[in-house]
Amino acid sequence: YYFEVVDDRSFFYTQGEVYEAKEKLYEFERLCAGSALFRCSKSMILNAEKIDYVRPSLSGRFEAVLSNGEKVIVSRKYVANLKRMLGV
């Protein structure tokens, strides 16, 4: 579903599990180039294929609701990435 860095620790989230990873966010971003994964905030890479729907949020941000019901904020700096991934 997504890859996130919290307190200098990297985590990989799947449908029902959370794993700690040794890769840094920029390393994971490089590994995922050309896939459905994209940078959605300073600390997160999101899988566009797991997005159920998107709705506008505050201050130009968007909220992506994932297929597992989890909500993720897409920073306004990365909204263009989201639109490109969704073909909008």
Secondary structure, DSSP 4 states (H G I P E B T S, - for coil): -EEEEETTEEEEE-SS-EEEESS-HHHHHHHTTTSSEEEEETTEEEEGGGEEEEEE-GGG-EEEEETTS-EEEE-GGGHHHHHHHHT-
